[in-house]
């Protein structure tokens, strides 16, 4: 399958199969691995597609059981043009925000570093609340981008955050992450800040990239947990079915 947003193509084809009666209401969809093989895409892409269908009301994700068809009358799924998946957004952020941190290490003033320190304190306070807002996290990253004094860098980084905040699929996956009790890791942001204070461009770039790579893994872990639990139940059911009396 070719295209920028593969998960949308997968979601549309699954929705069409549901509408045609291949998967009637109440039917459990095939396992994630089988869907990935069928559509020749990665498993994270399948997860994004399933979440898109969940948001559209086509399917219901039941933790530890699987993905079930809810409504075959929803119609053909069409994702918004701006609804880029979270893994693609994070891949772009690793590229651009990593380089932005390296450039900022050579450009930031003492006042800007002090401002970033205050934002980190805001993040600590925000993490102590039960709210899922990550306002301080966004402020931290965009403060670094703006400290590069490069309008093109600022524009790209701001746009990536706008995509993140406007994507319903990203919001749903982040909700799953928050349900695990996860919050932005202060120590990772502290390493970024410390590298910037030392004016160490390589260390700042590396710290930013490592942080965002960890976020990717966090999203994978959160979405994989449901798939693994469903697979375990399927295996256990098979064992019981074929167990000797």
Phi, psi and omega in degrees: 000134181248154177140161182288319185246084184297325183297329178292320178296318179296316180298318180295319181290323176293319179297321178295320178295323177294314181296329182279353178097002178299325179231091181294162176307136182094346180284141174273133178291157177302161180299154181307317181299317180293321178294321179297320178292319181298316184265358178057049178228173178283162179293323174302324177296320177297319180298318178298319180296317180297318180294323177298318178292325177297317179295328180281352179086011181280322185226166175232130178267114180257114182305128178079001182237314180141195182249124185242143177289131181256311187220119179272357183258011182294329182101176181291128181289134175226115179278153177294150183297330183271358186276070178283142183293153184296330181289323176292319179298315180294324177300318178292321179296322177301317180296307190276319182286332175297312179292326178298320179295320178297319179290320181297329180301332181265350188246334190295138175274168177298323179296321179291323177294320177296322177296321179293324176298318179295322178296322178297322176295323176298321180295320178299315179295321181294321179295334182283349179268168179271353181291151180267005181294146178230048183297315182294326178299313178297318179300319181300310184292319182285333175298319178295315180301316182291336179285352177286340184061029178239109185298328179293317178298315180300315182299315181296313183294320178296320180294321179297321177291324176297318177298315179301314185285337183264350182278118179293327178292317177300317181299320182291318179293319178296326176298319178298321179296315182295329179295340176278356181090007182285145176223163177307133185279118184294320184297328179290319177291326177296321178296321177297312181299316181298320178295321178295320179297326179279355184061032181263097185297317181296317180293322179295316178299314181295318181296320179292315181296318179298318179299313183288328174297323178294324177296319177303313181297324179297317178294320178297317181297317183295320181279332181285331183302316179295317181295320180294319180295320177297319179295320178299316180297322180295318179294317180297322179296320179294321179297316180294323182295319186257009180291143178286143179292000000 
